[in-house]
Amino acid sequence: MNLKGKVALITGASRGIGRAIAHAYVDAGAAVVITARGAPALYAVREELLQKSGHVLAVVADVSRSSEIARLVEATLAEFGQIDVLVNNAGILGPSPRPPLIEFDEHTFNEVLRVNVTGPFLMTKAVLPHMLERGSGSIINVTSGAGYGYAYWGAYGVSKGALDALSRTWAGELEGSGVRVNLVNPGRTQTQMQREAYPDEDISDYPLPEEITPVFVWLASDDAKDVNGEYFEAQEFVIPAS
């Protein structure tokens, strides 16, 4: 799973799963562009990656807004000249602890969908022309089992169900183009979002984000160049035999 020569853009990369993916990609030889809304945490991750002699660009941006996405993509292409992998990892849970849907106001409901669904749509739309021109690319959307539709998962669950449908729509429309779109469900891991979702629960037995990165590396690699429109459980993933 060699990623040398590839450039990966990872959203929500200042902590948790996004940070772990960035480390895994650098370890596999990729150049990475990391982005998040909070500058201090994002720049701290950049320093971690530079300590590994990684090729890293950190861009503070809100990837649910078109103007900031355009600036991010422009900076990526100016620095590296290509985008081979996009990981749509940025997302928000919404109110915590998880209230019933009837307690959501319109603004909060719309904000979760804007970040978790419209954001990946806009990011994908922004990078696609460059990937299609090159005839290759891997887009990985981070989803959740909550997307099935469970009580008390509110707008977050609705947004992940919509993201699943969005991803499969992109995958079908891009079939045969060389650009592939796949979904990864990390499962319950030791992340801040998991703590927000279950503030009274001990999550110390859950996997660390670093333990679930193999599927992300594989999907970014040429080994998965024919894989499109699939849904992967990160904690059950076994690297296929070549």
Phi and psi in degrees as GROMACS dihedral restraints (atoms count N, CA, C in turn):
[ dihedral_restraints ]
;  ai    aj    ak    al  type     phi  dphi    fc
    3     4     5     6     1   -82.0    20    10
    4     5     6     7     1   125.4    20    10
    6     7     8     9     1  -109.1    20    10
    7     8     9    10     1    16.5    20    10
    9    10    11    12     1   -60.6    20    10
   10    11    12    13     1   135.9    20    10
   12    13    14    15     1    89.3    20    10
   13    14    15    16     1    -6.5    20    10
   15    16    17    18     1   -99.2    20    10
   16    17    18    19     1   150.1    20    10
   18    19    20    21     1  -118.0    20    10
   19    20    21    22     1   123.1    20    10
   21    22    23    24     1  -116.3    20    10
   22    23    24    25     1   133.8    20    10
   24    25    26    27     1  -108.1    20    10
   25    26    27    28     1   122.0    20    10
   27    28    29    30     1  -121.9    20    10
   28    29    30    31     1   120.9    20    10
   30    31    32    33     1   -92.3    20    10
   31    32    33    34     1   157.6    20    10
   33    34    35    36     1    60.0    20    10
   34    35    36    37     1    42.5    20    10
   36    37    38    39     1   -97.8    20    10
   37    38    39    40     1    10.5    20    10
   39    40    41    42     1   -87.3    20    10
   40    41    42    43     1    -5.7    20    10
   42    43    44    45     1  -164.6    20    10
   43    44    45    46     1   172.1    20    10
   45    46    47    48     1    55.0    20    10
   46    47    48    49     1  -132.3    20    10
   48    49    50    51     1   -66.2    20    10
   49    50    51    52     1   -41.0    20    10
   51    52    53    54     1   -61.3    20    10
   52    53    54    55     1   -43.9    20    10
   54    55    56    57     1   -61.8    20    10
   55    56    57    58     1   -44.0    20    10
   57    58    59    60     1   -63.5    20    10
   58    59    60    61     1   -39.3    20    10
   60    61    62    63     1   -64.3    20    10
   61    62    63    64     1   -42.5    20    10
   63    64    65    66     1   -59.2    20    10
   64    65    66    67     1   -44.0    20    10
   66    67    68    69     1   -62.8    20    10
   67    68    69    70     1   -43.3    20    10
   69    70    71    72     1   -64.6    20    10
   70    71    72    73     1   -37.7    20    10
   72    73    74    75     1   -68.8    20    10
   73    74    75    76     1   -42.6    20    10
   75    76    77    78     1   -62.4    20    10
   76    77    78    79     1   -41.8    20    10
   78    79    80    81     1   -60.7    20    10
   79    80    81    82     1   -30.0    20    10
   81    82    83    84     1   -88.9    20    10
   82    83    84    85     1    -0.1    20    10
   84    85    86    87     1   103.0    20    10
   85    86    87    88     1     1.7    20    10
   87    88    89    90     1   -80.1    20    10
   88    89    90    91     1   154.3    20    10
   90    91    92    93     1   -85.5    20    10
   91    92    93    94     1   142.2    20    10
   93    94    95    96     1  -127.9    20    10
   94    95    96    97     1   144.3    20    10
   96    97    98    99     1  -113.8    20    10
   97    98    99   100     1   119.2    20    10
   99   100   101   102     1  -109.8    20    10
  100   101   102   103     1   141.5    20    10
  102   103   104   105     1  -142.9    20    10
  103   104   105   106     1   149.8    20    10
  105   106   107   108     1  -167.8    20    10
  106   107   108   109     1   172.4    20    10
  108   109   110   111     1   -83.3    20    10
  109   110   111   112     1   -27.4    20    10
  111   112   113   114     1   -95.4    20    10
  112   113   114   115     1   116.7    20    10
  114   115   116   117     1   -65.3    20    10
  115   116   117   118     1   -49.7    20    10
  117   118   119   120     1   -57.7    20    10
  118   119   120   121     1   -47.8    20    10
  120   121   122   123     1   -67.0    20    10
  121   122   123   124     1   -38.8    20    10
  123   124   125   126     1   -64.3    20    10
  124   125   126   127     1   -44.1    20    10
  126   127   128   129     1   -68.8    20    10
  127   128   129   130     1   -28.6    20    10
  129   130   131   132     1   -65.2    20    10
  130   131   132   133     1   -40.7    20    10
  132   133   134   135     1   -65.5    20    10
  133   134   135   136     1   -40.1    20    10
  135   136   137   138     1   -56.7    20    10
  136   137   138   139     1   -43.7    20    10
  138   139   140   141     1   -63.9    20    10
  139   140   141   142     1   -38.8    20    10
  141   142   143   144     1   -59.1    20    10
  142   143   144   145     1   -43.8    20    10
  144   145   146   147     1   -71.7    20    10
  145   146   147   148     1   -35.4    20    10
  147   148   149   150     1   -65.7    20    10
  148   149   150   151     1   -31.0    20    10
  150   151   152   153     1   -62.5    20    10
  151   152   153   154     1   -22.6    20    10
  153   154   155   156     1   -91.9    20    10
  154   155   156   157     1     8.2    20    10
  156   157   158   159     1    63.1    20    10
  157   158   159   160     1    30.7    20    10
  159   160   161   162     1   -76.5    20    10
  160   161   162   163     1   152.9    20    10
  162   163   164   165     1   -88.7    20    10
  163   164   165   166     1   108.9    20    10
  165   166   167   168     1  -134.4    20    10
  166   167   168   169     1   136.2    20    10
  168   169   170   171     1  -125.5    20    10
  169   170   171   172     1   128.7    20    10
  171   172   173   174     1  -111.9    20    10
  172   173   174   175     1   125.7    20    10
  174   175   176   177     1  -128.5    20    10
  175   176   177   178     1   117.5    20    10
  177   178   179   180     1   -74.3    20    10
  178   179   180   181     1   123.9    20    10
  180   181   182   183     1  -161.3    20    10
  181   182   183   184     1   152.8    20    10
  183   184   185   186     1   -97.8    20    10
  184   185   186   187     1   105.3    20    10
  186   187   188   189     1   -83.6    20    10
  187   188   189   190     1    20.5    20    10
  189   190   191   192     1  -107.8    20    10
  190   191   192   193     1     5.5    20    10
  192   193   194   195     1  -121.4    20    10
  193   194   195   196     1   128.0    20    10
  195   196   197   198     1   -57.4    20    10
  196   197   198   199     1   -42.7    20    10
  198   199   200   201     1   -65.2    20    10
  199   200   201   202     1   -37.2    20    10
  201   202   203   204     1   -76.9    20    10
  202   203   204   205     1   -31.5    20    10
  204   205   206   207     1   -64.3    20    10
  205   206   207   208     1   -43.3    20    10
  207   208   209   210     1   -59.9    20    10
  208   209   210   211     1   -41.6    20    10
  210   211   212   213     1   -65.2    20    10
  211   212   213   214     1   -39.9    20    10
  213   214   215   216     1   -64.6    20    10
  214   215   216   217     1   -47.6    20    10
  216   217   218   219     1   -65.1    20    10
  217   218   219   220     1   -40.8    20    10
  219   220   221   222     1   -61.1    20    10
  220   221   222   223     1   -43.1    20    10
  222   223   224   225     1   -65.4    20    10
  223   224   225   226     1   -38.7    20    10
  225   226   227   228     1   -63.1    20    10
  226   227   228   229     1   -47.5    20    10
  228   229   230   231     1   -68.5    20    10
  229   230   231   232     1   -35.0    20    10
  231   232   233   234     1   -65.0    20    10
  232   233   234   235     1   -36.7    20    10
  234   235   236   237     1   -80.0    20    10
  235   236   237   238     1   -42.8    20    10
  237   238   239   240     1  -119.7    20    10
  238   239   240   241     1   -17.5    20    10
  240   241   242   243     1    79.0    20    10
  241   242   243   244     1     0.3    20    10
  243   244   245   246     1  -160.7    20    10
  244   245   246   247     1   161.1    20    10
  246   247   248   249     1  -136.3    20    10
  247   248   249   250     1   113.4    20    10
  249   250   251   252     1   -99.9    20    10
  250   251   252   253     1   -28.9    20    10
  252   253   254   255     1  -137.6    20    10
  253   254   255   256     1   135.1    20    10
  255   256   257   258     1  -123.8    20    10
  256   257   258   259     1   124.7    20    10
  258   259   260   261     1  -111.0    20    10
  259   260   261   262     1   109.4    20    10
  261   262   263   264     1   -86.3    20    10
  262   263   264   265     1    89.6    20    10
  264   265   266   267     1  -107.1    20    10
  265   266   267   268     1   -24.8    20    10
  267   268   269   270     1   -59.8    20    10
  268   269   270   271     1   136.8    20    10
  270   271   272   273     1  -171.0    20    10
  271   272   273   274     1   162.8    20    10
  273   274   275   276     1  -128.4    20    10
  274   275   276   277     1   150.4    20    10
  276   277   278   279     1   -82.4    20    10
  277   278   279   280     1   -36.3    20    10
  279   280   281   282     1    96.9    20    10
  280   281   282   283     1  -160.3    20    10
  282   283   284   285     1   -58.7    20    10
  283   284   285   286     1   143.8    20    10
  285   286   287   288     1  -137.5    20    10
  286   287   288   289     1   139.0    20    10
  288   289   290   291     1   -66.4    20    10
  289   290   291   292     1   164.0    20    10
  291   292   293   294     1   -66.5    20    10
  292   293   294   295     1   111.4    20    10
  294   295   296   297     1   -85.4    20    10
  295   296   297   298     1   165.0    20    10
  297   298   299   300     1   -68.4    20    10
  298   299   300   301     1   158.7    20    10
  300   301   302   303     1   -56.8    20    10
  301   302   303   304     1   -35.0    20    10
  303   304   305   306     1   -62.7    20    10
  304   305   306   307     1   -18.8    20    10
  306   307   308   309     1   -90.0    20    10
  307   308   309   310     1    -5.1    20    10
  309   310   311   312     1   -75.4    20    10
  310   311   312   313     1   134.2    20    10
  312   313   314   315     1   -89.0    20    10
  313   314   315   316     1   166.2    20    10
  315   316   317   318     1   -60.0    20    10
  316   317   318   319     1   -43.4    20    10
  318   319   320   321     1   -62.2    20    10
  319   320   321   322     1   -47.1    20    10
  321   322   323   324     1   -64.0    20    10
  322   323   324   325     1   -44.5    20    10
  324   325   326   327     1   -58.8    20    10
  325   326   327   328     1   -48.2    20    10
  327   328   329   330     1   -65.5    20    10
  328   329   330   331     1   -34.6    20    10
  330   331   332   333     1   -66.3    20    10
  331   332   333   334     1   -41.4    20    10
  333   334   335   336     1   -62.6    20    10
  334   335   336   337     1   -43.8    20    10
  336   337   338   339     1   -68.2    20    10
  337   338   339   340     1   -34.2    20    10
  339   340   341   342     1   -63.3    20    10
  340   341   342   343     1   -44.7    20    10
  342   343   344   345     1   -73.4    20    10
  343   344   345   346     1   -43.9    20    10
  345   346   347   348     1   -87.6    20    10
  346   347   348   349     1   -20.0    20    10
  348   349   350   351     1  -118.9    20    10
  349   350   351   352     1   -54.7    20    10
  351   352   353   354     1   -63.8    20    10
  352   353   354   355     1   -36.8    20    10
  354   355   356   357     1   -58.0    20    10
  355   356   357   358     1   -55.7    20    10
  357   358   359   360     1   -59.4    20    10
  358   359   360   361     1   -35.2    20    10
  360   361   362   363     1   -60.8    20    10
  361   362   363   364     1   -48.4    20    10
  363   364   365   366     1   -68.3    20    10
  364   365   366   367     1   -39.2    20    10
  366   367   368   369     1   -62.2    20    10
  367   368   369   370     1   -45.7    20    10
  369   370   371   372     1   -62.0    20    10
  370   371   372   373     1   -45.5    20    10
  372   373   374   375     1   -61.0    20    10
  373   374   375   376     1   -33.6    20    10
  375   376   377   378     1   -73.0    20    10
  376   377   378   379     1   -37.5    20    10
  378   379   380   381     1   -89.1    20    10
  379   380   381   382     1   -19.5    20    10
  381   382   383   384     1   -57.8    20    10
  382   383   384   385     1   -44.3    20    10
  384   385   386   387     1   -55.4    20    10
  385   386   387   388     1   -37.6    20    10
  387   388   389   390     1   -71.9    20    10
  388   389   390   391     1   -40.7    20    10
  390   391   392   393     1   -67.3    20    10
  391   392   393   394     1   -42.8    20    10
  393   394   395   396     1   -65.3    20    10
  394   395   396   397     1   -36.0    20    10
  396   397   398   399     1   -63.2    20    10
  397   398   399   400     1   -35.7    20    10
  399   400   401   402     1   -84.2    20    10
  400   401   402   403     1   -16.7    20    10
  402   403   404   405     1    76.7    20    10
  403   404   405   406     1    21.7    20    10
  405   406   407   408     1  -162.2    20    10
  406   407   408   409     1   157.0    20    10
  408   409   410   411     1   164.1    20    10
  409   410   411   412     1   151.5    20    10
  411   412   413   414     1  -125.8    20    10
  412   413   414   415     1   121.8    20    10
  414   415   416   417     1  -113.1    20    10
  415   416   417   418     1   124.1    20    10
  417   418   419   420     1  -120.1    20    10
  418   419   420   421     1   118.6    20    10
  420   421   422   423     1  -104.5    20    10
  421   422   423   424     1   127.3    20    10
  423   424   425   426     1   -86.6    20    10
  424   425   426   427     1   116.9    20    10
  426   427   428   429     1  -113.4    20    10
  427   428   429   430     1  -160.2    20    10
  429   430   431   432     1  -157.6    20    10
  430   431   432   433     1   150.8    20    10
  432   433   434   435     1   -62.9    20    10
  433   434   435   436     1   -20.5    20    10
  435   436   437   438     1   -63.0    20    10
  436   437   438   439     1   -18.1    20    10
  438   439   440   441     1   -65.6    20    10
  439   440   441   442     1   -13.8    20    10
  441   442   443   444     1   -66.3    20    10
  442   443   444   445     1   -29.8    20    10
  444   445   446   447     1   105.4    20    10
  445   446   447   448     1    83.5    20    10
  447   448   449   450     1  -117.8    20    10
  448   449   450   451     1   151.1    20    10
  450   451   452   453     1   -58.1    20    10
  451   452   453   454     1   141.3    20    10
  453   454   455   456     1    71.1    20    10
  454   455   456   457     1    13.8    20    10
  456   457   458   459     1  -100.7    20    10
  457   458   459   460     1    -2.1    20    10
  459   460   461   462     1    48.2    20    10
  460   461   462   463     1  -141.4    20    10
  462   463   464   465     1   -63.6    20    10
  463   464   465   466     1   -30.6    20    10
  465   466   467   468     1   -61.9    20    10
  466   467   468   469     1   -49.6    20    10
  468   469   470   471     1   -61.1    20    10
  469   470   471   472     1   -42.2    20    10
  471   472   473   474     1   -60.5    20    10
  472   473   474   475     1   -42.4    20    10
  474   475   476   477     1   -65.8    20    10
  475   476   477   478     1   -37.3    20    10
  477   478   479   480     1   -73.6    20    10
  478   479   480   481     1   -32.8    20    10
  480   481   482   483     1   -62.8    20    10
  481   482   483   484     1   -40.8    20    10
  483   484   485   486     1   -66.9    20    10
  484   485   486   487     1   -38.6    20    10
  486   487   488   489     1   -63.1    20    10
  487   488   489   490     1   -38.5    20    10
  489   490   491   492     1   -60.7    20    10
  490   491   492   493     1   -46.0    20    10
  492   493   494   495     1   -65.3    20    10
  493   494   495   496     1   -41.0    20    10
  495   496   497   498     1   -59.9    20    10
  496   497   498   499     1   -44.2    20    10
  498   499   500   501     1   -64.4    20    10
  499   500   501   502     1   -42.7    20    10
  501   502   503   504     1   -69.2    20    10
  502   503   504   505     1   -32.2    20    10
  504   505   506   507     1   -65.0    20    10
  505   506   507   508     1   -48.2    20    10
  507   508   509   510     1   -58.0    20    10
  508   509   510   511     1   -46.0    20    10
  510   511   512   513     1   -59.0    20    10
  511   512   513   514     1   -43.6    20    10
  513   514   515   516     1   -65.3    20    10
  514   515   516   517     1   -40.7    20    10
  516   517   518   519     1   -73.5    20    10
  517   518   519   520     1   -22.7    20    10
  519   520   521   522     1   -99.4    20    10
  520   521   522   523     1     0.1    20    10
  522   523   524   525     1   -53.0    20    10
  523   524   525   526     1   128.5    20    10
  525   526   527   528     1    86.6    20    10
  526   527   528   529     1    -3.1    20    10
  528   529   530   531     1   -87.4    20    10
  529   530   531   532     1   -14.8    20    10
  531   532   533   534     1    94.8    20    10
  532   533   534   535     1   -11.4    20    10
  534   535   536   537     1  -101.5    20    10
  535   536   537   538     1   130.7    20    10
  537   538   539   540     1  -122.3    20    10
  538   539   540   541     1   149.5    20    10
  540   541   542   543     1  -129.3    20    10
  541   542   543   544     1   124.5    20    10
  543   544   545   546     1  -135.5    20    10
  544   545   546   547     1   162.2    20    10
  546   547   548   549     1  -113.9    20    10
  547   548   549   550     1   141.4    20    10
  549   550   551   552     1  -128.9    20    10
  550   551   552   553     1   126.6    20    10
  552   553   554   555     1  -100.3    20    10
  553   554   555   556     1   110.6    20    10
  555   556   557   558     1   -66.6    20    10
  556   557   558   559     1   -23.7    20    10
  558   559   560   561     1    75.2    20    10
  559   560   561   562     1  -175.9    20    10
  561   562   563   564     1   -73.3    20    10
  562   563   564   565     1   120.4    20    10
  564   565   566   567     1  -132.7    20    10
  565   566   567   568     1   170.2    20    10
  567   568   569   570     1   -81.7    20    10
  568   569   570   571     1    82.2    20    10
  570   571   572   573     1  -127.5    20    10
  571   572   573   574     1   165.3    20    10
  573   574   575   576     1   -63.5    20    10
  574   575   576   577     1   -38.5    20    10
  576   577   578   579     1   -63.5    20    10
  577   578   579   580     1   -38.6    20    10
  579   580   581   582     1   -63.0    20    10
  580   581   582   583     1   -38.8    20    10
  582   583   584   585     1   -67.5    20    10
  583   584   585   586     1   -36.3    20    10
  585   586   587   588     1   -68.1    20    10
  586   587   588   589     1   -37.0    20    10
  588   589   590   591     1   -70.5    20    10
  589   590   591   592     1   -35.7    20    10
  591   592   593   594     1  -130.4    20    10
  592   593   594   595     1    71.8    20    10
  594   595   596   597     1   -62.8    20    10
  595   596   597   598     1   -21.3    20    10
  597   598   599   600     1  -100.8    20    10
  598   599   600   601     1     6.8    20    10
  600   601   602   603     1  -102.6    20    10
  601   602   603   604     1   141.3    20    10
  603   604   605   606     1   -81.9    20    10
  604   605   606   607     1   114.8    20    10
  606   607   608   609     1  -105.7    20    10
  607   608   609   610     1    14.5    20    10
  609   610   611   612     1   -66.4    20    10
  610   611   612   613     1   -17.8    20    10
  612   613   614   615     1   -87.9    20    10
  613   614   615   616     1    -7.1    20    10
  615   616   617   618     1   -76.5    20    10
  616   617   618   619     1   156.4    20    10
  618   619   620   621     1   -62.8    20    10
  619   620   621   622     1   148.6    20    10
  621   622   623   624     1   -74.2    20    10
  622   623   624   625     1   154.5    20    10
  624   625   626   627     1   -54.5    20    10
  625   626   627   628     1   -35.1    20    10
  627   628   629   630     1   -63.5    20    10
  628   629   630   631     1   -21.2    20    10
  630   631   632   633     1   -82.7    20    10
  631   632   633   634     1   -12.2    20    10
  633   634   635   636     1  -110.6    20    10
  634   635   636   637     1    14.0    20    10
  636   637   638   639     1   -81.2    20    10
  637   638   639   640     1   -17.9    20    10
  639   640   641   642     1   -53.6    20    10
  640   641   642   643     1   -39.9    20    10
  642   643   644   645     1   -64.2    20    10
  643   644   645   646     1   -34.8    20    10
  645   646   647   648     1   -68.8    20    10
  646   647   648   649     1   -39.1    20    10
  648   649   650   651     1   -66.7    20    10
  649   650   651   652     1   -44.3    20    10
  651   652   653   654     1   -61.8    20    10
  652   653   654   655     1   -44.9    20    10
  654   655   656   657     1   -66.1    20    10
  655   656   657   658     1   -25.4    20    10
  657   658   659   660     1   -80.3    20    10
  658   659   660   661     1   -17.4    20    10
  660   661   662   663     1   -87.9    20    10
  661   662   663   664     1   165.4    20    10
  663   664   665   666     1   -68.7    20    10
  664   665   666   667     1   -16.6    20    10
  666   667   668   669     1   -61.4    20    10
  667   668   669   670     1   -24.5    20    10
  669   670   671   672     1  -107.8    20    10
  670   671   672   673     1    22.2    20    10
  672   673   674   675     1   -64.0    20    10
  673   674   675   676     1   -19.1    20    10
  675   676   677   678     1  -103.4    20    10
  676   677   678   679     1     7.3    20    10
  678   679   680   681     1   -95.5    20    10
  679   680   681   682     1   120.1    20    10
  681   682   683   684     1  -147.1    20    10
  682   683   684   685     1   135.7    20    10
  684   685   686   687     1    74.6    20    10
  685   686   687   688     1    23.8    20    10
  687   688   689   690     1  -104.0    20    10
  688   689   690   691     1   159.4    20    10
  690   691   692   693     1  -118.9    20    10
  691   692   693   694     1   125.0    20    10
  693   694   695   696     1  -119.8    20    10
  694   695   696   697     1   137.2    20    10
  696   697   698   699     1   -91.8    20    10
  697   698   699   700     1   112.0    20    10
  699   700   701   702     1   -59.4    20    10
  700   701   702   703     1   -36.6    20    10
  702   703   704   705     1   -79.8    20    10
  703   704   705   706     1    -9.5    20    10
  705   706   707   708     1  -108.5    20    10
  706   707   708   709     1     0.8    20    10
  708   709   710   711     1   -73.2    20    10
  709   710   711   712     1   133.8    20    10
  711   712   713   714     1  -123.5    20    10
  712   713   714   715     1   130.5    20    10
  714   715   716   717     1   -60.9    20    10
  715   716   717   718     1   122.7    20    10
  717   718   719   720     1   -62.6    20    10
  718   719   720   721     1   147.4    20    10
  720   721   722   723     1   -66.4    20    10
  721   722   723   724     1   139.1    20    10
